[in-house]
């Protein structure tokens, strides 16, 4: 009985680890982009400007064509 429980637990851990590795592989460049966020200004009112280097490939023309990010998109 203990062997079965041990194997099931090991299988669950293996599936979780494989899922985490797949997630990191798919979103690695997104994580790199988030790591480049830096504060550019130091205003006292708290409304500061930030910069970010986008490390993944994107197509601005497709984003504009879909209307994503525009106020009318809702």
FENURHU-V76543 format. One record per backbone hydrogen bond with DSSP energy under -1.0 kcal/mol. CO is the residue of the C=O (numbers start at 1). NH is the residue of the N-H. If there is no record, write none. Layout:
# FENURHU-V76543
co = (CO;CO)
nh = (NH;NH)
This chain:
# FENURHU-V76543
co = (1;2;3;4;5;6;7;8;9;10;11;12;13;14;15;16;17;18;19;20;21;22;23;27;28;29;30;31;33;34;38;46;49;49;51;59;60;61;62;63;67;70)
nh = (5;6;7;8;9;10;11;12;13;14;15;16;17;18;19;20;21;22;23;24;25;26;27;31;32;33;34;35;36;37;51;48;40;41;38;63;64;65;66;68;70;73)
